[in-house]
Amino acid sequence: MALLSDEERMEVDDLLREETPIWVPLPGPQTLAYESDADILYYGGSAGGGKSDLLLGLALNEHAHSIIFRRQTTQLVGIQIRLLEEILRSRKGWNGQSDVLSLPDRRIEFGSCNNAGDELKYQGRPHDLCGFDEISHFLESQFRFLIGWLRTTIVGQRCRIVCAGNPPTTTEGRWVVKYWGPWLDDKHPRPARSGELRWFTTVDGRDEEVPDGKPITINGRIVVPMSRTFIPSSVQDNPFLLKTGYESTLQALPEPLRSQMLLGDFRAGVEDSAWQLIPTDWIDAAMERWTEDGGKGPMDSAGVDVARGGRDKTTVSTRFGAWYDRIKGLPGAQTPNGAAAAGFVVSCIRDKAVIHIDALGVGGETIGHLETNGMQVDAVVGYDTDSCLGQYDKATGRLRFRNRRAIIHWRFRESLDPITGDNIALPPDPELKADLCAPLWKLTAGGILVEEKDEIKKRIGRSPDKGDAVIYASINTPKKEEFRRGQKNVTVAEEWSPFNA
């Protein structure tokens, strides 16, 4: 270099900067993740595998316009931005007001979604890399909304979604096990290998696996499936952390945190909230009891949750004794009024089963159409207090209830009790499980009070339709021998059918 002129030295420096990446992945899982062809990658499992570094490395080396999310703003500043400074050894290009790093040929944004609904502020802001640090901290609804803006106008620029994180430690984070089911769910019918690509698309709001990434037609539209994969990592893959004794720190953690953070065990127990209405283990046991042919005898009861438009569904659960059938649902757009909703409900009912439906909101009009067509309906009014008189919990015989919503939910909880319950059999359904795990309760001066549905929607980012339908179906209302029938001879079911909606 000493023999080179100043101009030649500058040229060599420019060439070195062009050829040497800002960040280099560690050999092993981090490199496999860096080079993965997956459209949606989940990297991590254990603590210490270099998850946050991977997100920053991809943004610095491979992408023109990136955004990296953390659920909490405080975590964003304390972890991601500090780590970025360590890699770059400079604050040049950093704007602390907007949390954006601007470099000559790329731009990296940092975002957070502290509360449900905060994701809306990122609407319409395209990125070619969407990164999520600690993905299980996010609500599923937030994740699905934010990845909707993955796109680029730069020819040849790859677009991808990279999620990093440990196993979920709360019930709200369990959705990641379902989303990456072939890799994380030990009961999945078609398990996948680490790094193996699987392709998925969305049909009527549900994820469905397809054979490959070839475009397919769904409801008249051409859709290109997106590939997913999961690549596990651990502190053993990170020689820098191993030198610090970090593994010994993880070894000393109490269970189940040790299994989650050291071993990346997605089966390790997720702690229920002390105020979770129905213990997760009780729900799991009920789903394990379920068999496809368990519905013997007449249909006793049905529970209905009505929706109009939006992402919610009109949902029907039917019960045969202690056995609940698979839940049926129809997009809210196909039940735009009471007559349409009633027609769908009638198509699901037989044996003069009693229909239990929320009397408030959009359910009221549906009830009228059902009764006009000779159906026995129990119009459930959640805030009703008269039905609470003389009602107490079975375990102590002393706890009262604030309203009918509390009674219905608590009685369903009692029916699932593994010792004193009714051997309830629920259809295995991850969304139903999440819905039933969602409600919280508290003990007030007036008795047991169960969290309102609107509050649950705010907390989990969606409506617990399936859970509500099952809980309504659990109500025991005696069947009447004869139903009052209206003047019309034709039923709603004949006027409208879900098959030609």
Helices and strands as residue ranges (DSSP letters): H 6-19, H 29-35, E 40-45, H 51-61, E 65-70, H 73-75, I 76-81, H 82-88, E 94-95, E 100-103, E 106-112, G 118-122, E 129-133, G 135-137, H 140-146, G 147-149, E 160-165, G 171-173, H 175-179, H 181-184, E 198-203, E 206-210, E 216-218, E 221-223, E 226-233, G 235-237, H 239-242, H 246-251, H 257-263, H 280-288, E 301-305, E 313-320, E 323-324, E 328-331, G 332-334, H 338-348, E 354-358, H 363-372, E 377-380, G 386-388, H 404-416, H 430-437, E 441-444, E 447-450, H 453-460, H 465-473, H 492-495
